[in-house]
Amino acid sequence: MGEDGIIEQILEVIPQNDKWCVEFGAWDGLYLTNTRYLIESKDFSSVLIEANTDKFSDLQRNYSQRHNVVTINKFVGFREDDNLDRILSATSIPYEFDFLSIDIDGNDYHVWNAISKYKPKVVAIEFNPTIPTHIRFVQPPDPSINQGASLLSLVELGKEKGYELVSVLPWNAFFVREEYYPLFQMESNAPE
């Protein structure tokens, strides 16, 4: 079971789905995406955000026939003027949408930390798998650095934000809001 299967399984456990997803660092919306399957096979509405103008052109072209996909050419940051709350406020997405994918190769931790208005039910976030699990590490909040964060640091941030870890793959960790965690009937969700 790959990432699409894990995402599908997690969303099946969540009792109510609104069928909305968000991905930034979406690239062309096809290659190495966490939302394509949801959009194409599960008819999810989506907000896809890409900062690179060339890749954004590809993203727009690839989803131009889908009325339920909003494409946005912006850099998602962690300041008041460029965070995800600010960008999503210009869309009709619900505040508690189903799935958020954070994959920007570096400041993922800081971007997730800056989100306060929106409370996705499920969050997939990239971590740096070269950092041992027991180490706390978060790179400085600097777009020119791409060291990322350790899994342990993301688990601790998730808990602060009201999320629990439910799955880990080599590059991505999957979290659900704490009220849904008991539905997964896990004995332990320690990052080890």
Secondary structure per residue as TSV (DSSP state, phi and psi in degrees):
chain	resnum	aa	ss	phi	psi
A	1	M	-	360.0	120.7
A	2	G	-	-87.2	-168.5
A	3	E	H	-60.6	-40.4
A	4	D	H	-58.3	-42.0
A	5	G	H	-66.7	-39.5
A	6	I	H	-65.5	-44.9
A	7	I	H	-60.7	-44.6
A	8	E	H	-60.6	-45.1
A	9	Q	H	-61.8	-44.8
A	10	I	H	-60.9	-45.4
A	11	L	H	-67.4	-27.4
A	12	E	H	-69.2	-29.3
A	13	V	H	-76.6	-32.4
A	14	I	S	-66.9	128.0
A	15	P	S	-67.3	-33.6
A	16	Q	-	-129.4	124.0
A	17	N	-	-112.4	137.5
A	18	D	-	-98.7	-4.6
A	19	K	-	61.5	45.1
A	20	W	E	-124.0	139.4
A	21	C	E	-139.6	157.7
A	22	V	E	-134.0	136.3
A	23	E	E	-138.6	133.0
A	24	F	E	-126.1	153.9
A	25	G	S	75.8	34.1
A	26	A	-	-72.8	-17.0
A	27	W	T	56.0	-121.6
A	28	D	T	-94.2	3.4
A	29	G	S	79.7	-1.4
A	30	L	S	-118.8	-45.9
A	31	Y	T	-84.6	124.4
A	32	L	T	50.7	46.1
A	33	T	-	-103.4	148.1
A	34	N	S	-95.3	-5.6
A	35	T	S	-113.1	-14.7
A	36	R	H	-54.7	-46.3
A	37	Y	H	-60.1	-43.2
A	38	L	H	-62.5	-40.8
A	39	I	H	-69.4	-48.8
A	40	E	H	-82.2	-34.3
A	41	S	H	-104.2	-23.6
A	42	K	S	-115.4	4.4
A	43	D	-	56.1	41.4
A	44	F	-	-76.0	145.0
A	45	S	E	-81.0	152.9
A	46	S	E	-151.3	151.4
A	47	V	E	-114.5	117.5
A	48	L	E	-113.4	124.6
A	49	I	E	-120.9	130.0
A	50	E	-	-140.3	131.5
A	51	A	-	-84.5	-34.5
A	52	N	-	-70.7	123.8
A	53	T	H	-66.4	-36.2
A	54	D	H	-66.2	-47.6
A	55	K	H	-66.0	-34.1
A	56	F	H	-63.7	-38.1
A	57	S	H	-59.6	-42.5
A	58	D	H	-64.0	-42.0
A	59	L	H	-59.8	-47.6
A	60	Q	H	-59.9	-45.6
A	61	R	H	-62.9	-43.0
A	62	N	H	-67.7	-24.4
A	63	Y	T	-117.9	15.6
A	64	S	T	-63.7	-25.3
A	65	Q	T	-89.6	-0.4
A	66	R	-	-105.8	109.2
A	67	H	T	-68.2	-19.4
A	68	N	T	-97.1	13.0
A	69	V	E	-118.6	121.7
A	70	V	E	-99.9	124.2
A	71	T	E	-107.3	136.5
A	72	I	E	-132.6	131.8
A	73	N	-	-100.4	87.7
A	74	K	-	-147.9	157.8
A	75	F	-	-89.8	124.6
A	76	V	-	-91.4	118.0
A	77	G	-	-116.1	-155.2
A	78	F	S	-131.2	13.3
A	79	R	S	-99.3	168.0
A	80	E	T	-57.8	-36.1
A	81	D	T	-88.2	-8.0
A	82	D	T	-136.7	14.3
A	83	N	S	-79.6	170.4
A	84	L	H	-63.3	-36.5
A	85	D	H	-54.7	-45.9
A	86	R	H	-64.0	-45.9
A	87	I	H	-67.1	-44.7
A	88	L	H	-70.2	-22.4
A	89	S	T	-62.8	-17.3
A	90	A	T	-88.7	4.3
A	91	T	S	-116.1	175.7
A	92	S	-	-99.0	15.0
A	93	I	-	-65.3	139.5
A	94	P	-	-65.7	155.6
A	95	Y	T	-66.2	-30.4
A	96	E	T	-112.9	54.2
A	97	F	-	-66.3	167.9
A	98	D	S	-71.6	-50.1
A	99	F	E	-141.0	131.7
A	100	L	E	-122.9	128.9
A	101	S	E	-112.8	121.5
A	102	I	E	-113.8	112.2
A	103	D	-	-148.6	86.9
A	104	I	-	-126.1	13.4
A	105	D	S	56.3	53.9
A	106	G	S	158.3	-77.4
A	107	N	-	-90.2	24.7
A	108	D	H	-53.0	-46.6
A	109	Y	H	-56.7	-50.0
A	110	H	H	-66.7	-36.3
A	111	V	H	-67.1	-44.2
A	112	W	H	-64.7	-41.3
A	113	N	H	-60.4	-32.0
A	114	A	H	-79.0	-10.5
A	115	I	-	-83.3	124.7
A	116	S	-	-132.8	-30.6
A	117	K	S	-77.1	-39.8
A	118	Y	-	-97.1	140.2
A	119	K	-	-129.0	75.2
A	120	P	-	-59.7	149.2
A	121	K	S	-71.1	-36.0
A	122	V	E	-130.6	137.3
A	123	V	E	-127.0	127.3
A	124	A	E	-107.2	129.1
A	125	I	E	-139.5	138.9
A	126	E	E	-77.7	139.5
A	127	F	-	-127.1	170.7
A	128	N	-	-94.4	105.5
A	129	P	T	-73.9	-6.7
A	130	T	T	-81.4	-9.7
A	131	I	S	-91.9	124.2
A	132	P	-	-55.2	146.4
A	133	T	T	-57.3	-32.4
A	134	H	T	-83.4	0.0
A	135	I	-	-95.5	135.1
A	136	R	-	-91.3	121.5
A	137	F	-	-151.5	131.4
A	138	V	B	-137.5	124.9
A	139	Q	-	-64.1	158.1
A	140	P	-	-59.3	151.2
A	141	P	S	-72.8	83.1
A	142	D	-	-144.9	115.7
A	143	P	T	-62.0	-15.4
A	144	S	T	-86.7	-3.2
A	145	I	-	-109.6	142.9
A	146	N	-	-133.9	54.5
A	147	Q	-	-91.2	-22.6
A	148	G	-	75.1	-150.6
A	149	A	B	-139.2	157.4
A	150	S	-	-76.9	159.2
A	151	L	H	-60.0	-44.2
A	152	L	H	-58.1	-42.8
A	153	S	H	-64.0	-37.8
A	154	L	H	-69.8	-37.7
A	155	V	H	-62.0	-42.8
A	156	E	H	-65.9	-40.6
A	157	L	H	-63.6	-43.6
A	158	G	H	-55.7	-46.5
A	159	K	H	-60.8	-41.6
A	160	E	H	-60.6	-34.0
A	161	K	H	-90.3	-1.7
A	162	G	T	89.0	34.3
A	163	Y	E	-125.6	152.1
A	164	E	E	-124.1	142.9
A	165	L	E	-71.9	133.1
A	166	V	E	-124.6	-16.5
A	167	S	E	-161.0	150.1
A	168	V	E	-137.8	131.3
A	169	L	-	-115.6	176.7
A	170	P	S	-54.1	-29.5
A	171	W	S	-123.1	-19.5
A	172	N	E	-123.1	143.9
A	173	A	E	-112.9	144.7
A	174	F	E	-118.5	128.4
A	175	F	E	-123.1	149.6
A	176	V	E	-124.6	154.8
A	177	R	E	-59.7	144.2
A	178	E	T	-56.9	-29.2
A	179	E	T	-69.0	-19.9
A	180	Y	T	-93.4	-15.5
A	181	Y	G	-55.9	-43.4
A	182	P	G	-58.1	-26.1
A	183	L	G	-65.2	-19.4
A	184	F	G	-86.5	-8.2
A	185	Q	-	46.2	51.0
A	186	M	-	-95.2	137.2
A	187	E	S	-69.4	-38.8
A	188	S	-	-152.5	145.9
A	189	N	-	-122.5	28.1
A	190	A	-	-59.1	138.8
A	191	P	-	-60.3	-22.5
A	192	E	-	-64.7	360.0
